[in-house]
Amino acid sequence: MSSADLTETLCIIAAWVVTFGGVGAYAASVILRGRRLSKIVPSEQRRWM
Amino acid sequence: MTATKMNSAQSVSPAPTGTGSRGTRLLGAVAVCFLAVAVVYGLFISPPDSQLGNTIRIIYMHVPTVMAAYLAFLTTAVSSAMYLWKRTEFWDLLGSSGAEIGVLFFTVTIIDGALWGKVTWGVFWRWEPRLTTSAVLLIMYLGYLAVRAIPADPKTRATRCAIIGLVAVVNIPIVHKAVDWWRGLHQGKTVLGTLNPEMGGTQLFAMYSALTAGILVCVWLLIHRFRAGYLAERASDLGLGQALEERRLESSSTSSGSKVSGDDS
């Protein structure tokens, strides 16, 4: 495998890891934040549609 | 009477323990299905492009993330306009949720683009029209989030953010049309905005699967982020209420204490 091919493969893997990792980490942080806040807020104030 | 009470208690479903609901779970499941199809087709089934080679696999992530970012930023713009008209917490929270998610997706877009640039152009970044206008757009929405983080009266903060949300959105058509208006390195429209897409077959299928997944994930995140923001506001109200109650009790006990000491003297 040439240096150019290696760079190409690494960049493709990095792009997919950054996309899934970044969005996944943010989604997890939002979900965990919601669960933490739900323990504080009274049940009558957290009714979703 | 007791039976009636029990029946009414049974008919009320328990309050959710987070920001999820049946609707978001369904939406999330559909998004995961599209993501799985995008991964299989984008990484394994779709052939290399005749011009871009295997770097087309980066484009399968680059285009959906930018479309998700535009959707989130447009949500912020509409919410900003609605906030300035209606002045309700709903539109303020939706606007800030859109800005945060838009910044996330747009940052990912720029990183993916830089990785594609490294393979195709040999450098991660060039100050060419599309990239420069994209950097300006990202900085404007980072400014929105910075203004939101400044401690201020909630209504004043919401008004400031709504104005920024309306000003920043003007940059989106400039970023989108930069490849047509100015000569640059960035390639022109490949799929969206053209009646004759350069892709076809499994490449187009992979792109549309990833695009649908990106939009669904964006909407799913918007709902969860909005609800988390709403819960944060309620928790803040609760904390403020408790602090006021404690202060009131403290002052009443102090005044009754001073009355007692006054009686003693």
HADDOCK unambig.tbl for C-alpha pairs under 7 A between the chains (distance, minus, plus):
assign (segid A and resid 7 and name CA) (segid B and resid 119 and name CA) 6.87 0.50 0.50
assign (segid A and resid 8 and name CA) (segid B and resid 119 and name CA) 5.74 0.50 0.50
assign (segid A and resid 11 and name CA) (segid B and resid 115 and name CA) 5.47 0.50 0.50
assign (segid A and resid 12 and name CA) (segid B and resid 55 and name CA) 6.71 0.50 0.50
assign (segid A and resid 12 and name CA) (segid B and resid 57 and name CA) 6.55 0.50 0.50
assign (segid A and resid 12 and name CA) (segid B and resid 58 and name CA) 5.59 0.50 0.50
assign (segid A and resid 15 and name CA) (segid B and resid 58 and name CA) 6.10 0.50 0.50
assign (segid A and resid 15 and name CA) (segid B and resid 112 and name CA) 5.07 0.50 0.50
assign (segid A and resid 15 and name CA) (segid B and resid 115 and name CA) 6.70 0.50 0.50
assign (segid A and resid 16 and name CA) (segid B and resid 61 and name CA) 6.85 0.50 0.50
assign (segid A and resid 18 and name CA) (segid B and resid 108 and name CA) 6.79 0.50 0.50
assign (segid A and resid 19 and name CA) (segid B and resid 108 and name CA) 5.92 0.50 0.50
assign (segid A and resid 27 and name CA) (segid B and resid 221 and name CA) 6.67 0.50 0.50
assign (segid A and resid 30 and name CA) (segid B and resid 224 and name CA) 6.88 0.50 0.50
assign (segid A and resid 30 and name CA) (segid B and resid 225 and name CA) 6.15 0.50 0.50
assign (segid A and resid 30 and name CA) (segid B and resid 228 and name CA) 6.81 0.50 0.50
assign (segid A and resid 31 and name CA) (segid B and resid 19 and name CA) 6.63 0.50 0.50
assign (segid A and resid 33 and name CA) (segid B and resid 228 and name CA) 6.69 0.50 0.50
assign (segid A and resid 34 and name CA) (segid B and resid 18 and name CA) 5.01 0.50 0.50
assign (segid A and resid 34 and name CA) (segid B and resid 19 and name CA) 5.36 0.50 0.50
assign (segid A and resid 34 and name CA) (segid B and resid 228 and name CA) 4.81 0.50 0.50
assign (segid A and resid 35 and name CA) (segid B and resid 17 and name CA) 5.97 0.50 0.50
assign (segid A and resid 35 and name CA) (segid B and resid 18 and name CA) 4.22 0.50 0.50
assign (segid A and resid 35 and name CA) (segid B and resid 19 and name CA) 6.94 0.50 0.50
assign (segid A and resid 37 and name CA) (segid B and resid 231 and name CA) 6.04 0.50 0.50
assign (segid A and resid 37 and name CA) (segid B and resid 232 and name CA) 6.50 0.50 0.50
assign (segid A and resid 37 and name CA) (segid B and resid 235 and name CA) 6.92 0.50 0.50
assign (segid A and resid 38 and name CA) (segid B and resid 17 and name CA) 5.74 0.50 0.50
assign (segid A and resid 38 and name CA) (segid B and resid 18 and name CA) 5.61 0.50 0.50
assign (segid A and resid 38 and name CA) (segid B and resid 231 and name CA) 6.89 0.50 0.50
assign (segid A and resid 40 and name CA) (segid B and resid 235 and name CA) 6.36 0.50 0.50
assign (segid A and resid 41 and name CA) (segid B and resid 231 and name CA) 6.76 0.50 0.50
assign (segid A and resid 41 and name CA) (segid B and resid 234 and name CA) 6.46 0.50 0.50
assign (segid A and resid 41 and name CA) (segid B and resid 235 and name CA) 5.63 0.50 0.50
assign (segid A and resid 43 and name CA) (segid B and resid 15 and name CA) 5.41 0.50 0.50
assign (segid A and resid 46 and name CA) (segid B and resid 15 and name CA) 6.55 0.50 0.50
assign (segid A and resid 46 and name CA) (segid B and resid 16 and name CA) 6.91 0.50 0.50
assign (segid A and resid 47 and name CA) (segid B and resid 15 and name CA) 6.07 0.50 0.50
assign (segid A and resid 47 and name CA) (segid B and resid 16 and name CA) 6.82 0.50 0.50
assign (segid A and resid 48 and name CA) (segid B and resid 21 and name CA) 6.87 0.50 0.50
